[in-house]
Amino acid sequence: VLRPEVVMVHCFMEPVGFLWDLIKPHVQLVRSRKIKDIWGKDVRYYSHKADVIRLETLLTYGGIYLDADVIVLKPFDELISAATADVVIGGEGERF
């Protein structure tokens, strides 16, 4: 359904393996900085480091972030054209 202009993979170290070899020609590799802290506070957990990279990337490039396990059923065109805010955040789970 989606036909993005570019798919960016942001990472500190380039991935390895046969799956990476398959997708590498179809993506743009962007080296990210090594996350040690944010606003003077230590960032210790890999999941939190990924959150920082994800948010910094969206601030720099804009666009849409999706987890690898997301299945898209229809284009985002209508959502994007109707957006009146700079940020749209979705969630999952019982609280949402």
N, C-alpha and C positions, 0 to 999 in steps of 0.2 A: 504494500500500500504506500509506504513512504519511499521517496526517491530523493534523499538528501544530496545537496551539492557536494558535500564532503563529509567523511566520517573521520573524526580525529580520535586517536588513541593517545592519552596523556599518561606518561609513566616516567619514573626516574631511571629505570633500566629497561632496555628493550627486551620484550618477551622472547622466549625460545620455544622450539618444538614444532612439530609438523602442522598443528592447527594455525600457529602464528605464520608459518611459511605460506599457508593457503590464503590467509586474509591480508597479509602484508602489502601485496600489490594494489589492494583496493582501499587502503586507509592511509591517512597522513599521521605519521608518528611525530608527537610533540613531546620534547623532553621537559619534564616538570622539575621544579626545584625540590631539593631534599627538605621535607617538612620537619622542623625541630620545634618550632614554637609559632604561636599566632598571638599577636598583640601582647607579647611578652610572657605568655603562659606556655609552659611545656606541653607538647603534644606527644604522648607516649604510645598510644594504641594505633595500630595500622588502620583500623576502621575510621578513627578520627582524622588521621592523616589523609585518607581518601576523601573524607568530607571536605577538608580544607582545599585539596586540589580541585575537587568538583566545583566548589563555590567560586574559587579564584578563576577557574576556567570560564564559568558562566559570566562572571563579571567582566572578564577580558574579551571574550568572543561573542557573548550572547548565545542564543540558540536554545536547544531543548536537550535535556539530559534524560536518558532512559536507562534503567537497569537492563542487563543482558537477558533477563527472563521475562521482559515485558512483551506482550503480544499486542500489536497495534491493529485495530479493526477498521479504522477509517483515517483519512488524512487529517492533519492538524490545521489546515488552511482556515476553516471556519472559526476555530478557537483562536487562532492568531489574529485574524482580521477583526474579531469581536472584542479582543482584549482591550481593556481600558486602564490596566495597571502594568507596571514594568515587570512584575513578578507574579507567577502563578505557581502554587505549590500544591501537590496532591499527596495523599497518604493512603495507607492501607491498614486494615485491622479493625478490631471491634470499636475503637474510639472514633473512627471516621465514618 
